[in-house]
């Protein structure tokens, strides 16, 4: 049987998939925590009535969300890179002309 020339689900190990699910669960849990803290009724409620302080609060909240997204993406890309290495290691080598 010839191997497909693109990645498939079999290039990811069960541990990879578990790790992706764990990472996403942690990210979603953090977003949920942030929402409960900063938007308990479905709308952002700044703690301050001062506009400049509200901008600071908004920036802080967006930075927290961004950090979570970036960290999760970075970890998932690492998992994807491992799977890609697995895929490339099993592709038949083409003869050099």
Secondary structure, 3 states (H helix, E strand, C coil): CCCCCCCCHHHCCHHHHHHHHHHHHHHHHHHHHHHHHHCCCCCCCCCCCCHHHHHHHHHHHHHHHHHHHHHHHHHHHHHHHHHHHHHHHCCCCCCCC
